[in-house]
Amino acid sequence: MSLIRSLAAAYRASFAGLPREVWVLSGALLVNRAGTMVLPFLSLYLTLDLGLTAIRAGQIIGCFGLGSMVGSYLGGWLSDRMNPLRVQHLSLFVSGIGFLVFTQLETFPALAVGIFVVAVITDSFRPALMVSVAHYSPPETGKRSFALVRLAANLGMAIGPAVAGVLAHYGYVWLFVGDAATCWAAGLVLVFTLGTGPGHDRPEESAEDSSKSSPWRDGPFLLFLLFMIILAMMFFQVWTTMPLYLRAFYSASERGIGFLLSINALLIVLTEMLLVRAVEDFNGLRTVGVGAALVGAGLFLLPFGPPFAVAVLAISVLTTGEMLALPISNTVVAGRAGRAHMGRYMGAYTLAFSTAFVIGPVAGTAVYQYVSPNALWYGIGVLGIIVGIGFASLSRPLSTPRNRSGGEKEKR
């Protein structure tokens, strides 16, 4: 009993001291992500309801990925020029309209353009949200604030597809209605709790300052983004090539694969806040480097099975790496940007993930099919070590904000 009480106390302590505004932002994100109903079933809607070929459906989904890239950049750019809470309001309310309009499109060109526009609008929300989290979080709670946001996103993503499966039984159009409704609900949560929020005024800056503070002219930060793209490409194999491998080499059923993937979400919900609190005083980039190496190590383990227990160990190791790398990398970006340029840096950061979303599945399946599945996992294991060392090597170059007027030095 004393052990249970100690664990409960540690869990409560991991949430202690987080700003109210971060809880509200996380709650809005939970509502929004609980409405993630369209994307998991988009290929089925396009092929079964609209009668498109699988190739055409894939091309339209690819347009979503391109729109996500544009939206990631646009959301960050806007957040440096207007209140990021306003950017979130616009994204959420207009996204709801966009989902409903999309149900009226039928031709391939209209669907391709429509899904691109919807992705631009919806994914402009992410960098604006992260800018707000960074603004509201004091340095000592920054890592846990971003971990709480990830926790909310994972909880929402666990709810959304399950609800979508029920709604799809009554017609795919209800998925778009559900997504629109949760976008509007999340927007209302923000409007009635935070409004436009204090502390988001943009400092005046000259054109020369703006040019110098661009993330695209920040050499160490560009290296960081390159490593993040590689790390995200590695991790996205969990959702693309890993299920294929489990089916072919572990003889895993869909239920078994679903169970394995649920371990990822369960570990994040139960342990991420505890883990992040335990390492919050450690050097951020070195911690991210360890996380990247663990993601690679987890996937490296796959060829050593079956039995299925090896796959469980693999997903546990890579999830630990994910929990170390992703929430803490957000604070690295916030620390480098400074307050005046947070939006464009966060936009570049989310753009890295959108880029990996487009490239990762293509590259992974190509190696899987044309080289060999085991070569993919062994290669990722080696790549994880290289990327981990790369992150650690950036500790000194990225340890202070580029614009010293905002942000804090990271603890070393």
C-alpha positions as CSV (number, residue, x, y, z in Angstrom):
1,M,0.0,0.0,0.0
2,S,2.8,2.4,0.8
3,L,4.2,1.8,-2.7
4,I,0.8,2.6,-4.3
5,R,0.6,5.8,-2.1
6,S,4.1,6.8,-3.1
7,L,3.3,6.4,-6.8
8,A,0.0,8.3,-6.4
9,A,1.8,11.1,-4.7
10,A,4.5,11.2,-7.4
11,Y,1.8,11.3,-10.1
12,R,0.0,14.2,-8.4
13,A,3.2,16.0,-8.0
14,S,4.0,15.6,-11.7
15,F,0.9,17.7,-12.5
16,A,1.4,20.3,-9.7
17,G,2.2,23.9,-10.5
18,L,1.1,23.8,-14.1
19,P,-0.6,27.1,-15.1
20,R,-4.4,27.1,-15.4
21,E,-4.1,28.4,-19.0
22,V,-2.1,25.3,-20.0
23,W,-4.8,23.1,-18.5
24,V,-7.4,25.0,-20.6
25,L,-5.4,24.7,-23.8
26,S,-4.9,21.0,-23.1
27,G,-8.7,20.6,-22.5
28,A,-9.4,22.3,-25.8
29,L,-6.9,20.1,-27.6
30,L,-8.5,17.0,-26.0
31,V,-11.9,18.0,-27.3
32,N,-10.5,18.8,-30.8
33,R,-8.5,15.5,-31.0
34,A,-11.5,13.5,-29.8
35,G,-13.0,14.6,-33.1
36,T,-10.3,13.1,-35.2
37,M,-12.7,11.1,-37.2
38,V,-12.2,12.0,-40.9
39,L,-8.5,11.2,-41.5
40,P,-8.5,7.6,-40.3
41,F,-11.5,6.8,-42.5
42,L,-10.8,9.1,-45.4
43,S,-9.5,6.4,-47.8
44,L,-12.7,4.4,-47.2
45,Y,-14.9,7.4,-47.7
46,L,-13.2,8.2,-51.0
47,T,-13.3,4.7,-52.4
48,L,-16.6,3.3,-51.0
49,D,-18.8,6.4,-50.9
50,L,-17.4,8.3,-53.8
51,G,-16.2,5.4,-55.9
52,L,-12.6,6.6,-56.5
53,T,-9.8,4.2,-57.1
54,A,-7.2,3.4,-54.4
55,I,-4.6,5.4,-56.4
56,R,-6.8,8.4,-56.6
57,A,-7.6,8.2,-52.9
58,G,-3.9,8.0,-52.1
59,Q,-3.3,11.1,-54.2
60,I,-5.9,13.0,-52.4
61,I,-4.5,11.9,-49.0
62,G,-1.1,13.1,-50.3
63,C,-2.7,16.5,-50.9
64,F,-3.7,16.5,-47.2
65,G,0.0,16.0,-46.3
66,L,1.0,18.9,-48.5
67,G,-1.6,21.1,-46.9
68,S,-0.4,20.1,-43.5
69,M,3.1,21.4,-44.4
70,V,1.7,24.7,-45.6
71,G,-0.6,25.0,-42.6
72,S,2.2,24.3,-40.1
73,Y,4.3,27.2,-41.6
74,L,1.3,29.5,-41.9
75,G,0.2,29.0,-38.3
76,G,3.6,29.9,-37.0
77,W,3.9,32.9,-39.3
78,L,0.5,34.2,-38.2
79,S,1.3,33.7,-34.5
80,D,4.2,36.2,-34.8
81,R,1.9,38.7,-36.3
82,M,-1.3,38.4,-34.3
83,N,-2.4,36.9,-31.0
84,P,-1.9,33.1,-31.3
85,L,-5.2,32.5,-29.5
86,R,-6.9,34.3,-32.3
87,V,-5.1,32.0,-34.8
88,Q,-6.5,29.0,-32.9
89,H,-10.0,30.5,-32.9
90,L,-9.9,31.1,-36.6
91,S,-8.4,27.6,-37.3
92,L,-11.0,25.8,-35.3
93,F,-14.1,27.6,-36.4
94,V,-13.1,27.7,-40.1
95,S,-12.0,24.1,-40.0
96,G,-15.5,23.1,-38.9
97,I,-17.0,24.9,-41.9
98,G,-14.3,23.3,-44.2
99,F,-15.2,19.8,-43.1
100,L,-18.9,20.3,-43.9
101,V,-18.1,21.9,-47.3
102,F,-15.9,19.0,-48.2
103,T,-18.9,16.6,-48.0
104,Q,-20.4,18.5,-51.0
105,L,-17.3,17.9,-53.3
106,E,-17.3,15.0,-55.7
107,T,-14.9,15.5,-58.6
108,F,-11.2,14.6,-58.2
109,P,-9.8,18.1,-58.7
110,A,-12.4,19.6,-56.3
111,L,-11.6,16.9,-53.6
112,A,-7.8,17.4,-54.0
113,V,-8.0,21.2,-53.7
114,G,-10.6,20.8,-50.9
115,I,-8.6,18.5,-48.7
116,F,-5.5,20.6,-49.3
117,V,-7.3,23.8,-48.0
118,V,-8.9,21.9,-45.1
119,A,-5.4,20.6,-44.1
120,V,-3.9,24.1,-44.3
121,I,-6.6,25.5,-42.0
122,T,-6.7,22.7,-39.5
123,D,-2.9,22.3,-39.1
124,S,-2.3,26.0,-38.6
125,F,-3.8,25.3,-35.1
126,R,-0.8,23.3,-33.9
127,P,2.0,25.9,-33.9
128,A,-0.3,28.5,-32.5
129,L,-1.2,26.2,-29.7
130,M,2.4,25.5,-28.9
131,V,3.2,29.2,-28.9
132,S,0.5,29.8,-26.4
133,V,1.7,27.0,-24.2
134,A,5.2,28.4,-24.3
135,H,4.0,31.9,-23.4
136,Y,1.9,30.7,-20.5
137,S,4.5,28.4,-19.0
138,P,7.3,29.6,-16.7
139,P,10.7,27.9,-17.5
140,E,10.5,25.6,-14.6
141,T,7.3,23.9,-15.8
142,G,7.8,24.2,-19.6
143,K,8.7,20.6,-20.2
144,R,5.7,19.3,-18.1
145,S,3.4,21.8,-19.8
146,F,4.2,20.3,-23.2
147,A,3.9,16.8,-21.8
148,L,0.4,17.6,-20.6
149,V,-0.5,18.9,-24.1
150,R,0.8,15.6,-25.6
151,L,-1.2,13.6,-23.0
152,A,-4.4,15.5,-24.0
153,A,-3.7,14.8,-27.7
154,N,-3.1,11.1,-27.1
155,L,-6.3,10.8,-25.0
156,G,-8.3,12.5,-27.7
157,M,-6.8,10.3,-30.4
158,A,-7.8,7.3,-28.4
159,I,-11.4,8.5,-28.3
160,G,-11.8,9.8,-31.9
161,P,-11.3,6.8,-34.1
162,A,-13.4,4.6,-31.7
163,V,-16.3,7.1,-32.0
164,A,-15.7,7.4,-35.7
165,G,-16.2,3.7,-36.1
166,V,-19.6,3.9,-34.6
167,L,-20.6,7.0,-36.7
168,A,-19.4,5.4,-39.9
169,H,-21.9,2.6,-39.4
170,Y,-24.6,5.2,-40.0
171,G,-22.8,7.0,-42.9
172,Y,-19.4,8.5,-43.6
173,V,-20.9,11.9,-43.8
174,W,-21.4,11.8,-40.0
175,L,-17.6,11.7,-39.5
176,F,-17.3,15.2,-41.1
177,V,-20.2,16.4,-38.9
178,G,-18.5,15.0,-35.8
179,D,-15.2,16.5,-36.7
180,A,-16.8,19.9,-37.4
181,A,-18.7,19.8,-34.1
182,T,-15.6,19.1,-32.0
183,C,-13.7,21.8,-33.8
184,W,-16.4,24.3,-32.8
185,A,-16.6,22.9,-29.3
186,A,-12.8,23.3,-28.8
187,G,-13.0,26.8,-30.1
188,L,-15.8,27.7,-27.7
189,V,-13.8,26.3,-24.8
190,L,-11.0,28.7,-25.7
191,V,-13.2,31.7,-26.3
192,F,-15.2,31.4,-23.0
193,T,-12.2,30.6,-20.8
194,L,-9.2,32.4,-22.2
195,G,-10.7,34.9,-24.6
196,T,-7.8,36.5,-26.4
197,G,-5.7,36.1,-23.3
198,P,-3.1,38.5,-21.7
199,G,0.6,38.5,-22.4
200,H,0.5,37.9,-26.1
201,D,1.5,41.3,-27.4
202,R,4.1,41.2,-30.1
203,P,7.3,43.3,-29.5
204,E,8.2,45.8,-32.1
205,E,11.0,44.7,-34.4
206,S,12.8,46.2,-37.4
207,A,13.0,44.5,-40.8
208,E,16.6,43.7,-40.1
209,D,15.8,42.1,-36.8
210,S,13.1,40.0,-38.4
211,S,15.5,38.8,-41.1
212,K,18.1,37.9,-38.6
213,S,15.7,36.0,-36.4
214,S,14.4,33.8,-39.2
215,P,14.7,30.1,-38.3
216,W,15.7,29.5,-41.9
217,R,18.9,31.5,-41.3
218,D,19.7,29.8,-38.0
219,G,22.2,27.2,-38.9
220,P,22.2,25.2,-35.6
221,F,18.4,25.2,-35.5
222,L,18.2,23.9,-39.1
223,L,20.4,21.0,-38.1
224,F,18.0,20.4,-35.2
225,L,15.1,20.4,-37.7
226,L,16.9,17.9,-39.9
227,F,17.4,15.6,-37.0
228,M,13.8,16.0,-36.0
229,I,12.6,15.1,-39.5
230,I,14.8,11.9,-39.4
231,L,13.5,11.0,-35.9
232,A,9.9,11.5,-37.0
233,M,10.4,9.4,-40.1
234,M,11.7,6.7,-37.9
235,F,8.8,6.9,-35.5
236,F,6.2,7.0,-38.3
237,Q,7.2,3.4,-39.2
238,V,5.2,2.4,-36.2
239,W,2.0,3.3,-38.1
240,T,3.1,2.2,-41.6
241,T,5.7,-0.6,-42.0
242,M,5.6,-2.1,-38.5
243,P,2.0,-3.5,-38.8
244,L,3.0,-5.1,-42.1
245,Y,6.0,-6.7,-40.4
246,L,4.0,-7.9,-37.4
247,R,1.4,-9.5,-39.7
248,A,4.0,-11.2,-41.9
249,F,6.7,-12.3,-39.5
250,Y,4.9,-12.5,-36.1
251,S,1.6,-13.8,-37.6
252,A,-0.2,-11.2,-35.6
253,S,-3.9,-10.6,-36.1
254,E,-5.5,-7.2,-36.4
255,R,-6.5,-7.5,-32.8
256,G,-2.9,-8.3,-31.7
257,I,-1.6,-5.3,-33.7
258,G,-4.2,-3.0,-32.2
259,F,-3.3,-4.3,-28.7
260,L,0.4,-3.6,-29.4
261,L,-0.3,0.0,-30.6
262,S,-2.5,0.6,-27.6
263,I,0.4,-0.1,-25.3
264,N,2.0,3.1,-26.8
265,A,-0.9,5.3,-25.8
266,L,-1.3,3.6,-22.4
267,L,2.3,4.1,-21.5
268,I,2.1,7.7,-22.5
269,V,-1.0,8.4,-20.5
270,L,0.3,6.6,-17.4
271,T,3.9,7.5,-17.3
272,E,4.9,10.4,-19.5
273,M,4.3,13.1,-16.9
274,L,6.2,11.2,-14.3
275,L,9.1,10.6,-16.7
276,V,9.3,14.2,-17.8
277,R,9.2,15.5,-14.3
278,A,12.0,13.2,-13.4
279,V,14.2,14.6,-16.2
280,E,13.1,18.2,-16.3
281,D,16.3,19.5,-14.8
282,F,18.5,17.6,-17.2
283,N,20.0,19.1,-20.4
284,G,17.2,19.2,-22.9
285,L,19.0,18.3,-26.1
286,R,21.0,15.4,-24.5
287,T,17.7,14.0,-23.2
288,V,16.2,14.3,-26.7
289,G,19.2,12.5,-28.0
290,V,18.7,9.6,-25.6
291,G,15.1,9.5,-26.6
292,A,16.0,9.3,-30.3
293,A,18.4,6.5,-29.6
294,L,15.7,4.6,-27.7
295,V,13.2,5.0,-30.6
296,G,15.8,3.4,-32.9
297,A,16.6,0.7,-30.4
298,G,13.0,-0.3,-30.0
299,L,12.5,-0.8,-33.7
300,F,15.9,-2.5,-33.9
301,L,14.6,-5.2,-31.6
302,L,11.8,-6.3,-33.9
303,P,13.8,-8.9,-36.0
304,F,14.7,-10.7,-32.7
305,G,11.1,-12.0,-32.4
306,P,8.8,-13.8,-32.4
307,P,7.6,-14.5,-29.7
308,F,5.2,-11.6,-29.4
309,A,6.8,-10.6,-26.1
310,V,9.7,-9.2,-28.2
311,A,7.2,-6.8,-30.0
312,V,5.8,-5.7,-26.6
313,L,9.4,-5.0,-25.4
314,A,10.1,-3.1,-28.7
315,I,7.1,-0.9,-28.4
316,S,7.8,-0.2,-24.7
317,V,11.4,0.9,-25.5
318,L,10.5,3.1,-28.4
319,T,7.6,4.7,-26.5
320,T,10.0,5.6,-23.7
321,G,12.2,7.2,-26.3
322,E,9.2,9.1,-27.7
323,M,8.3,10.4,-24.2
324,L,11.8,11.7,-23.7
325,A,12.2,13.2,-27.1
326,L,9.0,14.9,-28.2
327,P,7.7,17.0,-25.2
328,I,11.3,18.2,-24.4
329,S,12.1,19.1,-28.0
330,N,9.2,21.6,-27.8
331,T,11.0,23.4,-24.9
332,V,14.2,23.4,-26.9
333,V,12.5,25.2,-29.7
334,A,10.8,27.7,-27.3
335,G,14.1,28.4,-25.6
336,R,15.9,29.0,-28.9
337,A,13.2,31.3,-30.4
338,G,12.6,33.8,-27.6
339,R,9.2,35.4,-27.2
340,A,9.3,37.7,-30.2
341,H,9.8,35.0,-32.8
342,M,8.1,32.0,-31.1
343,G,5.6,31.6,-33.9
344,R,7.9,31.2,-36.8
345,Y,10.2,28.8,-34.9
346,M,7.2,26.7,-33.8
347,G,5.9,26.8,-37.3
348,A,9.2,25.5,-38.7
349,Y,9.2,22.8,-36.0
350,T,5.7,21.5,-36.9
351,L,6.6,21.7,-40.6
352,A,9.4,19.2,-39.9
353,F,6.8,16.7,-38.7
354,S,4.5,17.3,-41.7
355,T,7.5,16.8,-44.0
356,A,8.3,13.5,-42.2
357,F,4.6,12.5,-42.6
358,V,5.0,12.9,-46.3
359,I,8.4,11.3,-46.8
360,G,8.6,8.7,-44.0
361,P,5.9,6.2,-45.2
362,V,7.2,6.3,-48.8
363,A,10.9,5.8,-47.7
364,G,10.1,3.1,-45.2
365,T,7.9,1.0,-47.4
366,A,10.5,1.3,-50.2
367,V,13.2,-0.1,-48.1
368,Y,10.8,-2.7,-46.7
369,Q,9.8,-3.9,-50.1
370,Y,12.9,-3.4,-52.3
371,V,15.7,-4.1,-49.8
372,S,14.4,-6.2,-46.9
373,P,12.3,-5.7,-43.8
374,N,15.1,-6.5,-41.4
375,A,17.4,-4.1,-43.2
376,L,14.9,-1.4,-42.4
377,W,14.9,-2.1,-38.7
378,Y,18.6,-2.6,-38.4
379,G,19.2,0.6,-40.3
380,I,16.8,2.5,-38.1
381,G,18.7,1.2,-35.0
382,V,21.9,2.6,-36.4
383,L,20.2,5.9,-37.5
384,G,18.9,6.3,-33.9
385,I,22.4,6.3,-32.5
386,I,23.6,8.8,-35.1
387,V,20.6,11.2,-34.6
388,G,21.0,10.9,-30.8
389,I,24.6,11.9,-31.0
390,G,23.6,14.7,-33.4
391,F,21.0,16.1,-30.9
392,A,23.6,16.0,-28.1
393,S,26.2,17.8,-30.2
394,L,23.8,20.7,-30.5
395,S,23.6,21.3,-26.7
396,R,26.0,24.2,-26.7
397,P,25.0,25.9,-30.1
398,L,21.3,25.8,-29.1
399,S,21.7,26.5,-25.4
400,T,20.7,30.2,-25.5
401,P,17.9,32.0,-27.4
402,R,19.0,33.4,-30.7
403,N,17.2,36.6,-29.8
404,R,18.4,37.3,-26.3
405,S,15.5,39.7,-25.6
406,G,13.2,36.7,-24.9
407,G,13.5,33.3,-23.5
408,E,15.7,31.8,-20.8
409,K,18.9,29.9,-20.9
410,E,18.3,26.3,-20.6
411,K,19.5,24.5,-17.5
412,R,22.6,22.5,-18.1
